[in-house]
Amino acid sequence: MKAVKILLSGLLVTGGFTAPFGVSPASAFHSGEIASPIAAKESLVDFTLYDKVPKFKKTVSFDKVIWTGNHIKLVANIVEDEHVPAFESKVIESIVITKGKVKHTIKTDHYTEKLHEVQSVVHSKSGNWVSIQASKSAGYAIILVNLKTGESRILNDLLVKAGKKGVESIPAWNWSPEGDKIAISYGNTEKSSLAVYDANAGAFEYLPRTTNYISTGLVLWHINGKALDYISEYPSDQMSLYRYNAVSNKVKLIKKITLKEFQQFLKLDKPIHT
């Protein structure tokens, strides 16, 4: 997917931030970068609070897309489907993940919704799990793979199974620095919600909502793993920074965010590879 200019409820954003549910909010900036002291001072936010996101390198060939990082290699095998529109013709047939001498193959061609492109890959802090964000016709899916057993789970499907409505996409997510927990934003073009999924326990914890978020473009854990910040849109065209305390299970508004500040936050997230 090429980086493009996109409209978020009337607000023009370049590169990394995306349509409310359709495009991954990760930016083309390098993950793990710390914003400049000037930018941090302007936004009155301490960027050193946040945990660094692991980097993966992407290599593209004719029928494969290869991701490598932290001794993990992921190969997405691509086939052409002649019976669908051109923009959906590339389909991921399988994903092969190798860590050391252990290799797992996930067959994806039987999925109800076809996957078209892997947007980003990030492993959990323990190294036991890897998360894969892949595009589908509407929005994005997050697949978790246990690197020890090869078990795979689609978080979108698990949310629906848990009774959640309107789960068209999971546009933003990041692993906690403590335990195998992953924070996600999920929803559609009208509503965004957040949750933390414990991969080992197989259970969701749903974050309380302070208002009817339209979209959520970024989720970042604090280094201590006791809190996470996210940037959501409400009302239309207005982004705000919220903080969730995992101990008290409470959310508070930190401040409203400008486009310039949002772009600084994006530097801390995983990069988009095009």
N, C-alpha and C positions, 0 to 999 in steps of 0.2 A: 504494500500500500504506500503510495507516495504521500509525502508531507504536503498538506494543502492548507490554504486559509479556509477557516470554517466559521460559521455563524452560530453562536450560542445564545439563543433567545434574543437576537438583535445585537449582541456584543461580538465584534470581530476579533478573533484570537488567532495568532499565527502559530503554526507548527504543532506543539505537543498537546495543547488542550483541545478537547474534541466535543462533538455533538453529545448531548446529554446521555445517550445510551449507546450510540453507534460506534464511536471511535475511541480508541484507547487514549487516556489522558496523559500517559507517560510522554515525556518530551524528548527532543533530539539532543538535549543537553546531556553531558556526561553525568552518570549517577555518582553519588558520593561526594560531589563537589560542594564546598561550603560557599555560601554567598559572600560577596565582598563586605568588609566592615561598614562601608558607606551604605550599601543596600540594607544591611541588617539594622543599622541605626535609623534609616528612613522608615522602615516598617515596624520598628520597635518590637521585633520578634528575635529571640535568641536562636539562631539556626544551629547552634552547637547542641541543642537539645535532642536533635533527631538522629536516629540510627542510620548508618550507611547501608545503601542497597547494593548487593553484589552485582558485578558486571559480567555479562556474557558477550562473547564475540560472535558475530553472524557472518556466515559464508554462504553464497548462493551459487548453485550450478543449475543445469538445465532441468533436472527432475528432482532435485534435493535442496533442502535448506538446512544448513548445519549450524548448531549453536554449541559453543564450548566455553566452559568456565569452571574453576575450582575442581578440576579433574572429572568433570561431568561432560559428556558429549551427547547431544540430542540431534537426531536426524529425522526431519519430516520428509517423507517420500510423497512426491506430488504426481498426480495423474491428470490428464485432460478429459473433461466431460463434454462431449460434443452436443449434448441434448439440452444444454442450458445456455442462458445469455453469456456473452464473452466475459463479462466482469465476474461471473461466478464459475467460469469453466475450470479453473484450477482447484482441485480438490485434494486434501490431504488423505492419502490412502492408509498410511500407517506412521507411527512415531516410534523410533528406536532410541532407547536411552541406555547409555553405557557409563558405568562408574567403576573404575578399576577393571576387574575381570568379570564383573556382573553385568549382564545385558538383559534388558526387558523390551518386548515389542508390544505396543498398544495398537490394535486394529481399530481404525476410526472410520472406515468406509461404510460401516453398518449404522453409524449414528443417525438418529432421526433428522438432525440438522447437520448438513455437511459443513466441514471446516475447510476454510480456504487459505488461510495464511497464519503462521505463528508470529505474533507481534512481539512477544518478549518471554523470557525464561528466567526464573529466579528460584534458588534453592532456599530451604529453611535453614535457620542458623545451626541446627543440629546436623544438617547434611543428610537427614533421613528422607526428606521429601523434596520434590521439585514441583513448582507451579508453572503451568503453561497457559498463556493467554492466546487464544486463536479466534480469528474473525469468522463469522458466519453471515448468512444473508441479512439478518437484522441483529446488529450488536456483536457482543463478544462472549465467549465461553471461557471459564477457567477450569482447567483439568489439573487435578493433583495426582501425583504418582509417588507411591512408596518405593524408594530406591532399593530397599532390602527385599521386598516381596514381589514388586511389580504390579501391585494392586493400583487401579486407577479409579478416580471418582470425578464426576462432572458436578461442580458446585451448583450450577444453574439448576440441574435436575434435582439435587438434594434440597434446594430451597423450595422448589415446587412440591416435592414430596412432603415437605414440612408444612405445607399449606399456604405458602406465600403466593400472592397473585402478581401478575404483571412482571415476571422476571424475564425480561427480554435480553438483558445484558448485565455483565459485571465489568464496568469500565475501569475501576480503580481498585488496587489491592496492594498489600505488602505484608511480609512475614514479621512476626514479633521477634525481638531479640531474645525472648525467653520462651522456651517450650516450642512445640510445633503448632503455633496458632497463627492464623492468617486473617487479617482484617480486610473486609471487602465492602464496596458500595454496589448496590444492585437496584434494578428497576427498569423503567421505560422512559419515554420522552416527557412524561408528565410528573413522575414521582421517583424520588431516590430515597433509599433506605440503607442502613449500615448494619453490619454484623461481624462478629468474630467467630471463626470456625476453628475448633480444636481438632486437628487431624487425627490425633491419637485416640481421643475420646469419641470422635465421630459426632460431635454435637455443636450446635450453633448457640451463640449468645447474642441477642439482638440489642442494639444500642437504642436508648430512649431518643425520641425525636423532640427537638425543641420547636420545630415548625415544619411546614410542608415543603421540604427541600425539592427543588425542581431537578437538580442534577448535583452530582458530587464528582469533582475532577481530580482529587488527590487525597491519599491517605498516607500518613507518615507516623511511625511509632517513635516514641521517645526512647532514648538509649536504655533507660532503666526498665522498659517493658511494662511499666505501671500505668502508662497513659498513651494516648495517640491523638494526633491532631488531624483534622480533615477540613477541606475547603469545599463548601457547598454553595449553590446558587439559590437565593430567595431574598426578595422577590426577583422577578425577571431582570436579568442583566446585573444583578448585585451579588458579588461573591463575598462570603464571610468565612473567617477562620473559627473553627469550633474545637474544643478540647474535651475528650472523653477520659474520665478517670476510671480505670478498670477496677479499682479497689472499692470506690463508693458507688460505682455504676451511675454516675451523673455526668451530664454534658453541660458545658457553659460556653457562651459566646465570648471569644477573645477580642476580635475586632473585624471591621469590614476590610476587604482586600481590594486593592486596585489591580488593574491589569499588569502594571509594572511589578508589583509585589508578587502577584501570582506567578509570573515568569521566573522570579527569583526562587520561589518554592519549587518550581518544576526542575530546577537544577539538582535538587536533592533526590529526585525520583529516578527510576529505571529509564534508560533511553529508549526512544523508538528507533528501530532499525528499518530502513527502507531499501 
